[in-house]
């Protein structure tokens, strides 16, 4: 069974009001609760039934909702962090300059629609790039390491920024926990 992790240490993060963060933590808890309920229901219903298959499909949505939120919260920081050497070298190789990487993140973050922007490393090529996934269980890349997660569902920014996604993306960039990204690179 999944357990709700405590991310309350993020309260007070500049650019993210406590109301916004507490709402977001509550939504994340809903994914944990729903995943656990689904697991319990799967144990009770007839294996091979239509209901079983549909619940199995839904489980990926809920579990990835948990995981993506945990990665997102983990890569936020109340304190300004500097980009690590390994991370900076890989970003420079992929984008040429840090400014080009930032421009790419902003372009991806302001795509119309709901979803997630991920900075990933393709484990086959070693290359870094941004990708957009619109659903938790659709579009995740196989054999790619997720290095940075930016939540672009409305709950992540509407309380604070309304329709100004670009302002949220700027606040997100100031709150990146680069130490975590460096750890994910390995």
Secondary structure as the mmCIF struct_conf table of DSSP 4:
data_model
#
loop_
_struct_conf.conf_type_id
_struct_conf.id
_struct_conf.beg_label_comp_id
_struct_conf.beg_label_asym_id
_struct_conf.beg_label_seq_id
_struct_conf.end_label_comp_id
_struct_conf.end_label_asym_id
_struct_conf.end_label_seq_id
HELX_RH_3T_P HELX_RH_3T_P1 UNK A 8 UNK A 10
TURN_TY1_P TURN_TY1_P1 UNK A 11 UNK A 12
TURN_TY1_P TURN_TY1_P2 UNK A 14 UNK A 15
BEND BEND1 UNK A 16 UNK A 16
HELX_RH_AL_P HELX_RH_AL_P1 UNK A 18 UNK A 44
BEND BEND2 UNK A 45 UNK A 45
HELX_LH_PP_P HELX_LH_PP_P1 UNK A 46 UNK A 46
TURN_TY1_P TURN_TY1_P3 UNK A 47 UNK A 48
BEND BEND3 UNK A 49 UNK A 49
HELX_RH_AL_P HELX_RH_AL_P2 UNK A 50 UNK A 74
TURN_TY1_P TURN_TY1_P4 UNK A 75 UNK A 75
STRN STRN1 UNK A 76 UNK A 76
BEND BEND4 UNK A 78 UNK A 79
HELX_LH_PP_P HELX_LH_PP_P2 UNK A 82 UNK A 84
HELX_RH_AL_P HELX_RH_AL_P3 UNK A 85 UNK A 95
BEND BEND5 UNK A 96 UNK A 97
HELX_RH_AL_P HELX_RH_AL_P4 UNK A 98 UNK A 109
TURN_TY1_P TURN_TY1_P5 UNK A 110 UNK A 110
BEND BEND6 UNK A 111 UNK A 114
STRN STRN2 UNK A 116 UNK A 122
TURN_TY1_P TURN_TY1_P6 UNK A 123 UNK A 125
STRN STRN3 UNK A 128 UNK A 133
BEND BEND7 UNK A 134 UNK A 134
STRN STRN4 UNK A 135 UNK A 135
TURN_TY1_P TURN_TY1_P7 UNK A 136 UNK A 137
STRN STRN5 UNK A 138 UNK A 138
BEND BEND8 UNK A 139 UNK A 139
HELX_LH_PP_P HELX_LH_PP_P3 UNK A 140 UNK A 141
TURN_TY1_P TURN_TY1_P8 UNK A 142 UNK A 143
STRN STRN6 UNK A 144 UNK A 151
BEND BEND9 UNK A 153 UNK A 153
HELX_RH_3T_P HELX_RH_3T_P2 UNK A 154 UNK A 156
TURN_TY1_P TURN_TY1_P9 UNK A 157 UNK A 157
HELX_RH_AL_P HELX_RH_AL_P5 UNK A 158 UNK A 161
TURN_TY1_P TURN_TY1_P10 UNK A 162 UNK A 163
HELX_RH_AL_P HELX_RH_AL_P6 UNK A 165 UNK A 174
TURN_TY1_P TURN_TY1_P11 UNK A 175 UNK A 175
STRN STRN7 UNK A 176 UNK A 176
HELX_RH_AL_P HELX_RH_AL_P7 UNK A 178 UNK A 185
#
